[in-house]
């Protein structure tokens, strides 16, 4: 399976988790395992902790937050698991 195929599988599975019109999915990490692949995908969501000061409009980057998810994909190309991923 090619890396772009892994990203497409994860994107199809995770696209409903974001209300952003262009979530900008990115493949951050991929590891081949005995049963398939474990990948880390990042994407944008609306930032629930937007600044509430008058200068917030000057920093549109705070409108979105990039989150990371670890996805397990089996050898048949099916999502076998979705995990919280801490990128710190």
trRosetta pair geometry for C-beta under 8 A, 3 or more apart (Angstrom, degrees):
i j d omega theta_ij theta_ji phi_ij phi_ji
1 5 5.0 -121 -174 82 89 134
1 6 6.1 100 135 -55 119 88
1 37 6.9 -100 72 -27 133 137
1 73 7.8 -120 107 118 167 132
1 77 6.5 161 -106 -89 139 92
2 5 4.6 100 60 1 78 104
2 6 7.4 -140 100 -5 44 84
3 6 5.5 -50 -152 32 39 114
3 7 6.5 38 151 -18 68 102
3 27 6.0 148 173 125 103 170
3 30 5.9 -130 -121 -18 98 167
4 7 5.6 -48 -148 36 37 113
4 8 6.4 41 152 -22 65 104
5 8 5.7 -52 -148 35 32 113
5 9 6.5 36 153 -21 64 103
5 77 7.2 -66 156 -125 115 115
6 9 5.8 -53 -150 33 31 112
6 10 6.5 25 154 -13 65 108
6 27 6.7 83 94 -117 105 134
6 30 6.1 94 96 -118 165 128
6 37 5.7 -74 -118 106 132 161
6 39 5.3 141 160 -52 127 157
6 73 6.0 -166 -135 31 87 159
7 10 5.8 -59 -149 42 32 108
7 11 6.0 34 154 -23 67 109
7 25 6.4 139 -177 132 100 118
7 26 7.9 -49 -134 -170 125 17
7 27 4.4 -87 -84 -55 111 115
7 39 7.7 -137 -77 164 56 156
7 41 6.8 139 -130 -110 70 115
8 11 5.6 -52 -140 37 29 114
8 12 6.3 33 158 -21 63 104
9 12 6.0 -55 -152 34 27 111
9 13 6.5 19 153 -13 62 111
9 71 7.8 172 107 138 98 144
9 73 5.7 79 108 -118 149 139
9 77 5.9 -147 -96 -174 142 82
9 79 6.6 170 156 -57 105 88
10 13 5.7 -62 -149 41 32 110
10 14 5.8 4 164 0 71 119
10 25 7.2 161 101 -167 101 133
10 27 7.7 127 43 -95 143 85
10 39 6.2 -106 -55 87 145 131
10 41 4.5 170 144 -42 148 156
10 69 7.6 167 -168 87 116 113
10 71 4.7 171 -112 35 109 166
10 73 7.4 -89 -60 -57 86 125
10 79 7.4 117 -99 -94 56 115
11 14 6.3 -69 -131 50 24 94
11 15 5.9 47 167 -58 64 98
11 25 4.6 -94 -100 -29 105 178
11 41 7.4 -155 -63 -162 63 150
11 43 7.9 132 -115 -79 76 138
12 15 6.4 -30 -138 -6 20 116
13 71 6.9 128 74 -133 144 139
13 79 4.9 82 -100 -45 158 155
13 82 7.3 -160 143 -79 130 125
14 17 5.1 -43 -173 18 73 122
14 18 7.5 43 144 -6 85 99
14 25 7.4 130 77 -109 122 122
14 41 6.6 180 15 96 160 140
14 43 6.5 157 125 12 130 150
14 69 6.2 173 -111 50 142 154
14 71 7.5 -99 -45 -73 122 135
14 82 7.7 153 -84 -128 96 130
15 18 6.8 -73 -165 40 41 95
15 23 6.9 -171 -132 18 65 147
15 25 8.0 -57 -86 -56 78 132
17 43 7.6 107 82 78 109 134
17 45 7.0 -64 133 -88 83 123
17 69 7.9 82 68 -44 170 150
18 23 4.1 97 90 -100 162 128
18 43 5.7 -106 -45 131 148 122
18 44 6.4 88 -146 89 142 56
18 45 4.8 -126 -117 -95 87 75
18 46 7.9 142 -157 -9 74 70
19 45 7.2 66 27 -150 72 75
19 46 5.9 -21 61 -13 106 116
20 23 4.9 124 74 -85 111 66
20 24 7.9 -43 116 8 139 84
20 43 7.9 -177 51 157 128 94
20 44 4.9 -36 45 105 171 102
20 45 6.2 -147 -16 -119 115 29
20 46 6.3 170 -62 -48 90 71
20 64 6.4 52 -99 -117 143 118
22 44 7.6 32 102 50 61 130
23 43 4.2 17 157 -177 110 113
23 44 5.0 -167 -154 51 54 77
23 45 7.3 17 -131 -67 101 55
24 43 6.2 155 74 -142 59 63
24 44 5.1 49 39 -6 104 112
25 41 6.0 -12 -163 -176 94 113
25 42 7.5 153 -152 82 45 46
25 43 4.8 -16 -95 -90 63 108
26 41 6.8 153 76 -159 45 62
26 42 4.9 -14 59 59 100 92
26 43 7.2 172 16 -73 71 57
27 30 6.3 3 176 -45 117 109
27 39 6.3 -49 -146 -172 94 124
27 40 7.7 109 -168 78 52 55
27 41 6.0 -35 -103 -104 50 76
28 39 7.9 126 52 173 67 77
28 40 4.4 -58 71 101 108 101
28 41 6.5 171 9 -104 92 19
28 42 5.2 70 -42 -13 127 104
28 68 6.5 -34 21 -130 159 111
28 87 8.0 -58 165 -111 163 123
29 39 6.4 165 89 -157 62 52
29 40 4.0 33 42 30 103 110
30 37 6.1 -21 -163 -167 91 118
30 38 7.6 154 -153 84 43 48
30 39 4.7 -6 -103 -107 73 92
30 40 7.8 -131 -60 24 46 66
31 37 6.9 144 75 -159 46 65
31 38 4.9 -13 61 61 100 94
31 39 7.5 -177 22 -78 63 47
32 36 7.9 -123 -150 137 59 27
32 37 5.9 -39 -105 -101 50 75
33 36 6.0 5 60 60 96 48
33 37 6.5 164 17 -101 87 19
33 38 5.7 61 -26 -12 125 98
33 72 8.0 -25 29 -142 146 95
35 72 7.9 16 95 -180 114 111
35 74 5.9 -52 154 -129 90 77
35 75 6.6 -118 174 -25 45 96
35 80 7.5 -52 133 38 123 171
36 72 6.7 97 79 174 123 75
36 73 5.1 -142 154 101 130 57
36 74 4.1 -140 -54 -140 148 24
36 75 4.7 -133 -88 -47 82 55
36 76 7.9 -57 -97 21 124 54
36 80 6.8 136 38 4 153 134
37 72 7.4 168 89 -155 51 46
37 73 4.7 -4 59 59 97 99
38 70 6.5 2 -177 -176 95 101
38 71 7.4 165 -154 83 50 43
38 72 5.3 -18 -102 -102 76 72
38 73 7.8 179 -82 21 28 70
39 70 7.3 166 87 -153 38 55
39 71 5.3 -18 64 61 88 91
39 73 6.7 10 7 2 110 114
40 68 5.7 5 -178 -174 104 107
40 69 7.2 167 -151 84 59 36
40 70 5.2 -30 -96 -97 76 69
40 71 7.6 157 -96 16 26 74
40 85 5.6 149 -132 -161 105 165
40 87 8.0 126 178 -90 140 97
41 68 7.2 159 82 -151 38 59
41 69 5.6 -19 61 62 87 87
41 71 6.0 11 4 1 114 122
42 66 5.2 25 174 176 117 105
42 67 6.7 173 -148 86 71 33
42 68 4.8 -31 -93 -94 85 73
42 69 7.8 156 -91 17 37 66
42 87 7.7 27 -91 -66 120 149
43 66 7.0 172 88 -146 16 69
43 67 6.6 -24 63 58 66 78
43 69 7.9 -16 18 10 100 107
44 64 4.5 -5 -165 -176 115 130
44 65 7.0 138 -150 69 64 34
44 66 5.7 -42 -90 -93 63 64
44 67 7.9 123 -122 14 18 76
45 64 6.9 144 73 -156 30 77
45 65 5.7 -29 65 63 81 87
45 67 5.7 7 8 1 118 121
46 63 7.1 -54 -141 163 70 69
46 64 6.5 -68 -112 -108 33 60
46 65 7.4 21 120 18 19 89
47 50 5.2 117 96 -68 105 74
47 62 5.8 -104 61 167 165 58
47 63 6.0 168 19 155 112 18
47 64 5.6 158 -30 -155 95 5
47 65 4.2 117 -96 -32 81 100
48 65 7.6 -47 12 3 67 143
49 65 7.7 66 37 -63 92 139
50 56 6.5 75 165 -164 92 138
50 62 5.8 115 -136 136 67 103
50 63 6.6 26 -111 -109 116 44
51 55 7.5 -37 123 79 140 77
51 56 4.1 -172 87 -100 100 108
51 59 7.1 41 30 66 138 126
51 62 5.5 -1 3 150 100 163
52 56 6.6 -2 -96 -40 13 151
53 56 5.5 135 60 -34 61 94
54 57 7.6 -39 171 13 47 101
55 58 5.1 -40 -175 26 73 120
55 59 7.0 45 138 -3 83 104
56 59 6.2 -76 -156 49 40 94
56 62 6.5 -93 -155 71 86 141
57 60 7.6 10 -170 -67 41 75
59 62 5.0 49 119 -3 106 111
60 63 5.2 -19 -174 -7 64 121
61 64 7.1 -74 -170 46 44 85
68 85 4.3 -90 119 90 99 116
68 86 7.6 148 69 -98 121 6
68 87 4.7 106 6 -47 154 116
69 82 6.1 -15 179 -164 120 91
69 83 7.0 141 -171 68 69 50
69 84 7.3 -57 -121 -117 67 28
69 85 5.5 156 -131 10 16 114
70 82 7.5 143 82 -162 57 41
70 83 4.1 -25 68 65 106 106
70 84 7.5 5 22 81 97 18
70 85 4.2 129 -27 -71 90 118
71 79 6.0 -60 -169 -133 106 102
71 81 7.1 162 -158 88 42 60
71 82 5.7 -7 -108 -107 73 68
71 83 7.6 -163 -71 23 31 78
72 79 7.1 100 76 -165 58 59
72 80 4.5 -68 109 70 104 94
72 81 3.7 28 34 47 121 99
72 82 7.7 -125 22 -57 78 34
72 83 7.4 63 -20 -12 97 109
73 77 6.5 -6 177 -144 111 33
73 78 6.9 159 -155 76 68 29
73 79 5.9 -42 -100 -98 72 49
73 80 6.6 150 -118 8 16 90
74 77 7.3 -54 75 14 68 18
74 78 5.2 -7 42 58 107 84
74 80 4.6 92 -40 -44 99 127
79 82 6.7 18 173 -53 124 93
